[in-house]
Amino acid sequence: MTNCQLRPKMSNNTVLFRDYGVNTMSDLVVVIEAPGKIRPLRKILAELRINAQVHATGGALYDMPQDVLGLDPNDLTPERWTPTSSRTIQHLTKHFKDAKRIVVMTDGDPDGELIAAQVNSVLVATGSEAIVERVTTSALNAEAVKIALQSPRAIDRKVCVAVMARRAIDRAIGFLCSNPNASGQVAGRVSSKIISTIDQAPLKTIKVAGTHPALPGWRIWGKGTSSKRESLQAIETAFRNMDPELMGFSRETTINKPAPVMLNGADALALVANQLNVPLAEAEKLMQTAYERGAISYPRTDSRDISPRTKTMLEDAMRTFGRRVGRSKPSSEGFSEPVAAHEAVYPCSPIKFNSSSLTGLSRLDSTIAIITRRAFASLSPDARVKTIEIDQDAISSFLSKKGLPSVQVRIWKDIPETAGWLTVEREFLRPVQLTNIPLDSAIMERMVEQNIGRPSTIVGHIGKALNRGWVHDHGTLSGKGQTVLAYLQQNYPELLTPHELDRFLARAGFDQVNQAVLAGINDVGLDFKMLQQMARESSMGVGTSFRPDSDADESGLPTYAPEEDVEMAIGAP
């Protein structure tokens, strides 16, 4: 795949899938990414009376070679793209030859758009005359798939250009800027920010949260670093005992509490991880499984908005349970359907998965229930409450008398005048507990707070940083992390400062990869000519600053692990 084919053979007229009827031959091929979605999608298409073959790419079909730099030293663009799985490409080629229509339903994020272009490249190579139609869906259920299939569009070249440029830039940074002489000293574009943000302040790894066991109207919420464990423990004990030395100092206010916003992918991950007290990686697996089973919408979304159709579906479900629906509010972002966006995370079958308690539910069902109730809360009326709250000064004084450092904790009781969304939230509150916050969750919260990285892709970068041993269990940089920080400070301090390459490339909308690479490297703050010279030296074998290490390349395109079923394993390398 030397040149990525970005212009699919699109039909001149939009053809609605209801016109396909039940075909006597499977001349329609639907291509998705994840092998785990093959069976669910087949069932959905059968329900819609659409006869089609369904095949999975297993993620990217092509990526940059892993053992060489792979960049043209003149402009730092990818020199070539190599197959990630020849078996998958052969499989798709076989089924493309006789197809009349190919629907590419890869994910609607930027990586999915490039994978759609790669599917088109395979088609072009077969010489097939099939028409290619690009569709995206925010959920894996009959209604969402039906809507998606009725709205085909062209593959977006500018999005593909942005992804290829990001791949090239991350390859240049990882292979050319990482320390070639020291294991673990990786100069990743995103992982460098993880190092920087932890250096600024230790992570908060201890949490006290929940309701009073005997007086559930009272609530407590606070987080602290490992050095504040004793303080949080003392506050929890005093809260449980309703100690007058702590609880005797309060103030009252009457306030409006707006309903919470809908969840984007990072919000949903954090909520599930916190509610179930599981690591972020496990929460991600639970959400992906729920998505593949059609229970929730696409979980790697950066959007907090929903379409009018989804809003109506959720509100109808709320009314079924006698829930009040709030007045429509202007969207924070304005719902739109750009190629890189989905809707917020929402339950696809809210009536089925509505639950007033997590007790007795599996972790998977609990995940779906948590997302369902949050969606209901977001669409409920605002609340007006009288709040009785313990003064922070009183909390600090209480700890000072015990010789303990102060910590920011909120202790309060809401007395609703109009309960609104609080009635939905209250059902999932648990008795107070002091718990450890998993490191991956603590890092993600910090990165989201500081607007670092795309929420939908943070988890993988965090996992790499932890696997490299950069972070102590108590939330500070380890010796390895300190060494990497010192290396970056001395050689590439630009990588430690905030920037958003993905957003920059998406907004700029470049037509050519070389233009996007040049502008992107400048946006990151690195010296293009310096990287150019290093690339030239490495191509001639005379450079010393070159590390052909796939671990140093932080934006590899997604791939999926093989399934046990042979057909489901087509996407395996």
N, C-alpha and C positions, 0 to 999 in steps of 0.2 A: 504494500500500500504506500507507494512513494508519494502519490498525490491523493489526498482525500477527496472523493467525489462528493460534492456538496449539492449537486443539482439533481434531485431524484426525477424519475420519469413519472411526473404527475399527470393525472387525467385532466382533460380540458374542462370537464364539467364535474361538479361535486356530485357524487353518487351516494345517496343515503343507503345505509345498510338494510333498511327494511325492504329495499328493492331486491336484495339478493335472494330473499326467500330461503327455502330449503334446497340447496344445490344438490344435483344428482352426482356431481363429482367434486372432489375437494380441490378446486382450482383457486381457492382463496387461502392464503397463508398469513397467519398472524404471528409476528415475532415480538417476543418480550425479552427481558433481561434475566430475571431470576428463574432457575429451573423449578424452584418450589411453587411457582405460580402456574405451572402448566396445567395441572389437574383442575384447580379451581376455575381457571379461565375456560377450559373445555366445558365444564359444567355450565358456566354462565352462557357461553355461546349456544350450547344445546337448549338452554332455557329460552334464549332469544330466537331459536329456530334458525340458527346460522351454521351451516356446515363448513367447517374450516379446519385446516391443520394448525396446530399451535407448536411453535418451536422456540427454544430459549437460546440466547447468545452466551449465557453464562457470564455476562458482564461485557467488557470490551473485547472486540474481536482482534484488534491490533493495538499495540502500544510501542513505545520506544524501546530499543534493545537495552537489556539490563547490564551487559558487560562492557559496553563502550560508552563514550560520551554521547554519541549519536546526534551531535549538533553541527550544523554548517558553521565553521569558524568565522565566516565572513559576516553573517547576520544572526547567528545563534538560533536559527530555526531548526526544527527536526529534519535530519537528513533522510531518514527512512522510518517506516513503521513496520514492525514485524508481527506475525501472527501470535496471539497468545495461546491459541489452540487450533492447530491444523485440523484436528478431528472435527471440531465444531464447524469450521469453515467448509470442510468437505460435506458435512451433513446438510448444511444450509444450501450449498450449491446444488446438491442432488434434488432437494425439494423446490428450489427456485426455478428449475428448468421448465417444468410444466405448469407453473403457476401463472394465472392471469392477473391476479391482484395480490399485492403484498402489503399488508398493513403493519407498519412498524409502531409497536406500542411500548417502546422502551420508556424508561422513567422520564418525567418532564423536567428534570433538573439539567444543568448544562452538560454534565457527563453523559446523561441519557441522550441528549441531542447529538453529541458527537458519535455515540454508538449507533444511533439511527443512520447517520451518514456512512458509517462503516458497513452497516447492513446493505445500504444502497450500493456501496463499492463492490461488495460481493456479487450483488445482482448484475451490475454492469459487466463484471468480469465473465459471467456465465453467458452473456449474449442474449439473455432473456428479454422478451418484449413486454414483460409484466408491468403493470402500472403500480407505482409505489405511492402509498398514502401514509402520512405521518399523523398519528393521533396520540393524545395523552389523556390519562384519566387520573383523578385524584383518589379514587377508591376502587377496590376490586369487588364490585357487586354488579348485579344486572343493570340497575338503573344508571350507575355511573358509566359502565362500559357502553351501554346503549347510546347515551348522550355523546360519549367520546367518538364512537364510530360514525355518528352522524355529522361530525365536524372535522373532517380531514383537512390538513394544511400542508404547506411545503416545509421541508427541513430548513431551519434558520441558519444560514451561512455564518452570520456574524457571531452567533452563539458558539458555533463550532470553532471559528477562528479564535475566540477568546479562550476556549478550553485548550486548544493546541498551543497557544501562546503561554498559558499558565504552565502547561506541562514542560515546555522548553525552558521557561524561567526557573522553575523549581529544579529541573535537571541541572541547569547551569550553576545554581546556588549550591545544590547538594553535592555535585561532583567536583566543582571547582573551588568552592569556598570551605568545605569541610577539611579538617586537619587530616592529611593523608598518613600521618605518622603516629596517630594516637586513636585507639579504639574508643568509640562512643562520642568523640568530639565532632558531632554533626552540626553543620550550619544550615539547619532547615528554616524555611521562611516562617512557618507557623510555630514549630517547636522552639525557636529562638524566643518568641514572645512568651511562651510558657516559662522558660528560664527567667526572663526579665520580670514577669509579673510576680513570680514567687520570691525573687530577690527583693522586690519592693516591700513586701510584707508577708509574713508566714500565713499559710492557709488556715482557714477556720475549719478545724477537724472534729470539734465537739459540739453537740447540739442538745439543748433542753427544750422540749416542746410537748404540748398536749393540754388536756383539760384536768381540772382537779378531780380526783377519783370520787369524792363524795359531794362536791359542789360543782357540777359540770359547767355551770355558767362562767366560772373563772378559767382563764386560759393563760398560758405562759409560752413565750417564744424567745429564744436567744441562741447565739452561736459564739464560739470563741476558739482561740488557738489552744494548742495542747497545754500551754502554760496557764490557761484559765480553767482547767478542769476542776480544781478544788473550789473555785469560786462558783462555777455553775452547779457543782454538787451541793454546795451549801445553800444556794438559792432554791434548788429543787426540793431539798429537805424542808426548808422553811415554808415553801409554797404548799407542800403536802400537809404540813402541820398547821397551816394558816397562822404562822408565828406572828403575834402582834407587833414585834419589833420590826418586821418587814411589812406586814400587810396593814399596819395601822396608819400609813401615810398615803393618802390617795387624793385624787382630784376628779371632778366630774365635768364632762363636756357633752354637748349634744351635737352630733355631726351626721352628715350624709356619707355613706360608704358606697361608692360606685361598684357595680358588679364587676368582677374580674374580666379581663380580656380573654378571648379565645387563645388556645395554646398553639404556639409554633413548635417545631420539632424539639428544640432545646428545652422549652418550657415543659413539654410533655415528658421528656426524659427525666428532668429534675423532679417533677411531681411524682412520677411513678417510683423513681429510686427512693425518694424521701418517704412516701407513704408505705412502701413495702420494705424499706430499709435494706435495699440491695445495691450492689455496685452498679455504676452507670452501664457497664458493658452488659450486665444481665438484663437491665431495664431495656436496653436497646434490642436485645434478642427477643424479649417478650413482645415488644411493640412490633417488630418485624414479623413475628409469627402471627400476631393479631391482624396485621395488614394482609398477609398472604392468605389468611382464612376469611378475608372479607369483613372483618369485624370493625376495623377502624380505617380511616383514610390514610393516605401516604404519609409515613411518619418522619421523613427527612425534609420537611418543608420549612421554609423561612418565613412563611406568611402567618399572620394572625387574623386573616379575614376569611369569610365564607361567602359563597354565592347566595343569591336570593332563594334559589331552589333548595339548597342545603338548609338555610335558615328556616324555611317553611316546614321542611321535614322534621327538624328538631323541635320546633315550636308545637307542631301537631302532636308529637310524642309527649311533650310536657303536658299538654292539655289532657291527654289520655290519663295521666296520673294526677290530674287536678292541680297541676303547677301553674302559677301565674306567669305570664309572659311579660317581659319588660317592653317599654316603648322602644321603637327603632331609634338607634343612635347613629350619627355619622361615623363611618369607618375611620379608623386611625390611619389607614393607608389607602383606602379606596380599593374596592375589589376590582381586580383586573386579571387578565389571563395571559401574561407574558410567558414565553417558553420556559423560563427558569423558575416559575412560581407554581405552587399548588395552592389549595385552600389550607386553612388552619387544620390541625388535627381534630377530627370529630368522629363520633361513633356512627357506623353505617346502619346498625340495627338497635337504636336506643331503647326501644320497647323491650327487646329481648334481654338486653344487658343492664337494664336499670336495676340497681340494688341499693337498699338502704344501709347495708352493712357489708364489710369485707369478711366477716366471720364465716368460716366454712367454705370460702371460695378458693379455688386454685390460684396460683400467682398469675396465670394467664387471664382467667376470668376477672380477677381483681384489677388487672391492668385495664381491661376494657371497661369495667365498672367505674374506675377512677376517671377515665377520660369522658365517659358518659355523664357523670355527675358534674364534672367541671364544665362541660358544654351547656348543661342545664343551668348551672349557676351563672354563666356568662350571658345567657339570654333572659335571666330573671330580672325583676325590677331592682332598682337601687334600694339600699336599706337606710333608714333613718334610726339612729340609736342614741341612747344615753350611755356613754362609756365611763366606767369607773376604772381609773388607771393608777397604778402605784408609781409615784414619782421616781425617776431615775436617780435623783439625788438621794432618795431614801434607800434605794438599792445599793448605791455606792457607799453610803454611811454604814449600812448593815454589814457589808463586807469588810469595811475598814476596821470596824470594832473587832472583827475576827482575825485581823491581820492579813486579809486576803486582797488581791488586786481587784479593781473594779472591772466589770464587764457589762456590755450593753445587753440588757434583757428587758423585754416588755411583759408586764403582768397586767391583765385587764379583764373586765367583765362588761359585756354588751347587754343592755336592757333595751330590746327593740321597741320602737314606737311603730315602725313598719319594718318587718323582718326582711322582706325581699329575698335576695339571693342567699342570705345567711341561713335560711331554713334548709337549703340544699347542702351547703357546706358543712353544717353542724353534724350531719349524719355520719360523716367520715372521720370526725375527730376522735382521737384516742386518748386514754389516760396518760398523764405526764410521764415522760421517760428521758433519761440522760443517755444519749447514744453517740457512738463514733460516726462521723461522716466519712464514707468511702473517699479515698483520695481522688479518684477520677471525678466524682461528683463535686468535690471541693474545687478542683481545678476548673471544671466547666463553669461553675457558678462565677468564679473570678473572671474567666474569659468573657462570659456573656455580659457581666457587669461593665467590663471595660471595652465591650464591643470589638473583641478580637476574634477574627475568623468567622466564617459562615457557620451559624448554629448547626446546620445540617451535616457538617463535615468535621466538627470539632472532635468527636469521640475517637476517631482513628489517630489523630495527632496526639491526643492525651495518652492513649494506650502505648504509643511508641515511646513517649517521654518516660513513662513509668517503667516500661520494659528495659529501657536503657539504664535504669537505676539512678535517675537524676534527682529523685525526690525522696526524702526521708518519710517514714510513716507518720511522723508528727507534723508534716506539712512545711518543712524547710528544705532548701537545697542540700543534697548530699555532697560528699567530697567530689564525686563525679560531676554533679551539677555545677558545683563551684568552679571546677576546672574548665568546663565548657563555657561558663559565663566569662571567665577570665580570657579565654581564647577569643571569644566573640568581641569582648570589649577592646581587645588589643588589635584585632584584625578587621572585624566587620561590625562596628557599633551600629551601623544603619539597620542591621537586622533586629536590633533590640528595641527599636522605636516603633510606635503604632503606625500601621498602614493597612489598607484594605485592597489588595490586588484584585480579588474577584469582583468587587463592586466597581473598581476603577475600569477594568476591562469591559464589564457588562454595560456600563453607562457610556463608554466611549464608542462602542460599536464599530470596531475596525473591520475593514474589508479584506485586509491582507495580514497574514501571520507575521511577516517581518516587521510591519508597522507596529503591530500590537506588542511584539517582543521588545522592540526598542523603547516604546513608550512605557511598557510595564516595568522594565529594569530601571528606568529613570524614576518611575513612581516609587519603587521600593527604596531608591536612594543609592543604588550601587553604580559603579563606574562601568558603563557599557564597554568602553575601549579596553579597560583592564580585563574584563571577562573575555572579550574578544581575543586579546593577546594570549591569555591563559589557554583558551580553546585551541588557538593555532599551535601553541607549544605542545599541548597534549596530543594533537593530531599528528605531529611530527615526532612524537616520542621523546621530546627534550624537556618537557615541563616536569617540575617536581610537585606542583600543587594540583594533583589529580587523584581522585578517589572513585574508582568505578564500583560503587557500593550501592546496591538498590535500596538499602536502608536509609541512605542519605537523600534519596529522591522522594519527596513527601507528597507528591500529588499523582501517584500512579492511578490509572483508571480502575474502576471497580471490577472485581471478579468474584465469582461465587464458588464455594466449595461444592464438590460433586455430591449427588445424592446416591443412595444405595441402588435405586432403580436405574437400569441401564439407560433408558430413554431420558430419564431426568438428569443423567450424568453427562449429557452431551457437552455441557459447557466446561467440563473439567480440563485443566491443562494436560 
